[in-house]
Amino acid sequence: MTYKSEAELLADIRIELGTRDDVRLFRNSVGMLKDKQGRAVFYGLCKGSSDLIGWRSLVVTPDMVGKRIAQFVAIETKAQRGVMSARQTRFVETVNEHGGRAGRARSIWDAYDILDIYPFGGEDHE
């Protein structure tokens, strides 16, 4: 499916992954507004942070005592012609460098690939 807008893609990814027990994603709007006194109030994780942030639950291997951990994940949604900013690219790179899973998604399948999970048990999809 080709998405006309990032908002449409974002909504579809949230619906698709929102029913999974092993993934939690939150909408991360980033920006600035002025309060009644005219002071800047910044919101969101940080400049350049991805549209969707959260975690995926992993079972640690037996050599790591078999405990479950949460791995940080970040998905930057982009419509077919959307381009990531330098800050967005660096955020994704930093998450991946530090053991998280992050990337750009132009489809629901891209989101599954970023999270390294596959809904039907295999990696083959279109």
ABEGO torsion letter per residue (X at the ends): XBBABAAAAAAAAAAAAAABAABBBBBBBBEBBBBAAGBBBBBEABBGBBABBEBBBBBBBAAAGGBBBBBBBBBBBBBAABBBBAAAAAAAAAAAAAGBBBEBBABAAAAAAAAGBBAAGBABBX
